[in-house]
Amino acid sequence: MPISDEALQSAKNRYLAVKGEATVGQAIAALKFHGGQGWWHLLVQMEDGTWGATRFTDLYKQLEGTLAAADIRLDGWSGLVDAKTVERNSMDTRAAQSLAKKSSGHLLVVTEGDMPVGILFEGASRGGASVPAAKLGELCGKYVNLKSYGSILLSTSKK
């Protein structure tokens, strides 16, 4: 059986996936446009097809006060954790959750083909210190063209 929709749509598994060429500002603009929160995961597809991940809150904490943070390309940012991937139909939900628990960042990117259809996060829940949307917006920069984020967006959680 494939990994279940129910597991992928759990609130703790919210994410936004972007191409590696995306900038911090574009990713935050996309998050805001889609009504995302700081505790959501950011997935970045690297040039070699692998995935890096972080929470938007962690992105903010590491880049707070950085000049021109909005212009930093995500595929070159060192704050991403390598994320393990699994094809949705390759295992059942329980096995995938177990694999996520053992993975770096307690996160598993679930794909169909090369595209993410969800994540399984088995670490600490979305609780803890989150960053308000206004604070995230500080990293976004003043002049992010909201139309430009569409070219870097790969997928996002289904609400």
C-alpha positions as CSV (number, residue, x, y, z in Angstrom):
1,M,0.0,0.0,0.0
2,P,1.2,3.5,-0.7
3,I,1.8,6.2,1.9
4,S,-1.6,7.5,2.9
5,D,-3.1,10.8,2.0
6,E,-4.2,11.1,5.6
7,A,-0.6,11.0,6.8
8,L,0.7,13.4,4.1
9,Q,-2.1,15.9,4.9
10,S,-1.5,16.0,8.6
11,A,-1.0,19.5,9.9
12,K,2.6,18.8,11.0
13,N,3.5,17.9,7.5
14,R,3.0,21.3,5.9
15,Y,5.7,22.3,3.4
16,L,6.6,24.5,0.5
17,A,8.9,23.1,-2.2
18,V,11.0,25.3,-4.5
19,K,13.7,25.0,-7.1
20,G,17.3,25.5,-5.9
21,E,17.6,28.7,-7.9
22,A,15.0,30.3,-5.6
23,T,16.0,33.1,-3.3
24,V,15.1,33.4,0.3
25,G,12.9,36.4,-0.6
26,Q,11.0,34.4,-3.3
27,A,10.5,31.4,-0.9
28,I,9.1,33.6,1.8
29,A,6.8,35.5,-0.7
30,A,5.5,32.1,-1.8
31,L,4.9,31.0,1.8
32,K,3.0,34.2,2.6
33,F,0.9,33.9,-0.6
34,H,-0.1,30.4,0.3
35,G,-1.0,31.3,3.9
36,G,1.9,29.4,5.3
37,Q,3.4,29.7,8.8
38,G,6.9,29.8,10.1
39,W,6.8,26.2,11.3
40,W,6.2,24.9,7.8
41,H,9.1,23.1,6.1
42,L,10.9,24.5,3.2
43,L,12.1,21.9,0.6
44,V,14.8,22.9,-1.9
45,Q,15.4,20.8,-4.9
46,M,19.2,20.8,-5.6
47,E,20.7,20.7,-9.0
48,D,21.5,17.0,-8.7
49,G,17.9,16.1,-7.8
50,T,18.4,15.7,-4.1
51,W,16.4,17.7,-1.5
52,G,17.5,20.0,1.2
53,A,15.1,21.0,4.0
54,T,14.7,23.5,6.9
55,R,11.8,25.1,8.7
56,F,11.1,28.7,7.8
57,T,11.6,29.6,11.5
58,D,15.1,28.1,11.4
59,L,15.8,30.0,8.1
60,Y,14.8,33.2,9.9
61,K,16.9,32.5,13.0
62,Q,20.0,31.8,10.9
63,L,19.6,34.7,8.6
64,E,18.2,37.4,10.9
65,G,20.2,40.5,10.5
66,T,22.0,39.3,7.4
67,L,22.3,42.0,4.8
68,A,20.5,41.2,1.5
69,A,19.2,37.9,2.9
70,A,16.3,38.1,0.4
71,D,18.8,37.6,-2.4
72,I,20.5,34.5,-1.1
73,R,20.0,31.5,-3.4
74,L,18.7,28.6,-1.5
75,D,20.8,25.9,-3.3
76,G,23.9,27.7,-2.0
77,W,22.7,28.2,1.6
78,S,24.5,26.0,4.1
79,G,21.6,25.8,6.6
80,L,19.7,23.1,4.7
81,V,19.6,19.5,6.0
82,D,19.9,16.7,3.5
83,A,16.5,15.2,3.2
84,K,15.9,11.5,2.4
85,T,13.3,10.8,-0.3
86,V,11.0,7.9,-1.0
87,E,8.7,7.1,-3.8
88,R,5.1,7.2,-2.5
89,N,4.2,3.7,-3.7
90,S,7.4,2.0,-2.5
91,M,6.3,1.5,1.1
92,D,3.4,1.8,3.4
93,T,2.8,4.6,5.8
94,R,4.1,3.0,9.0
95,A,7.4,2.0,7.4
96,A,7.8,5.5,5.9
97,Q,7.1,7.1,9.3
98,S,9.7,4.8,10.9
99,L,12.2,5.8,8.2
100,A,11.5,9.5,8.8
101,K,12.2,9.1,12.5
102,K,15.6,7.7,11.7
103,S,16.4,10.3,9.0
104,S,18.3,13.5,9.3
105,G,16.0,16.2,10.6
106,H,13.3,13.5,11.2
107,L,11.9,14.3,7.7
108,L,11.1,12.2,4.7
109,V,10.2,13.8,1.3
110,V,7.6,11.7,-0.4
111,T,7.6,11.8,-4.2
112,E,5.8,10.6,-7.2
113,G,8.3,10.6,-10.0
114,D,10.7,13.5,-9.2
115,M,8.1,15.8,-7.6
116,P,7.2,16.0,-4.0
117,V,3.6,15.1,-3.0
118,G,4.2,15.5,0.7
119,I,6.5,15.1,3.6
120,L,6.5,13.0,6.7
121,F,7.9,14.8,9.7
122,E,8.4,12.7,12.8
123,G,10.4,15.1,15.0
124,A,9.1,17.6,17.5
125,S,5.7,19.0,16.5
126,R,5.1,22.5,15.3
127,G,5.2,23.8,18.8
128,G,8.0,25.9,20.2
129,A,9.2,29.3,19.3
130,S,7.7,30.2,15.9
131,V,8.4,33.4,14.0
132,P,5.5,35.7,13.2
133,A,4.8,36.3,9.6
134,A,5.8,40.0,9.9
135,K,9.3,38.9,11.1
136,L,9.6,36.4,8.2
137,G,8.7,39.3,5.9
138,E,11.8,41.2,7.1
139,L,13.9,38.6,5.2
140,C,11.7,38.9,2.1
141,G,13.1,42.2,1.1
142,K,11.1,45.3,-0.1
143,Y,10.8,44.5,-3.8
144,V,10.1,40.8,-4.3
145,N,7.9,40.4,-7.4
146,L,5.1,38.1,-6.4
147,K,4.8,37.0,-10.0
148,S,8.4,35.8,-10.0
149,Y,7.8,33.2,-7.2
150,G,5.7,31.1,-9.6
151,S,8.7,30.1,-11.6
152,I,10.5,28.6,-8.6
153,L,7.5,27.0,-6.8
154,L,7.4,23.2,-7.3
155,S,4.6,22.2,-4.8
156,T,3.0,23.0,-1.5
157,S,0.9,21.3,1.1
158,K,-2.7,20.6,0.3
159,K,-4.9,22.2,3.0
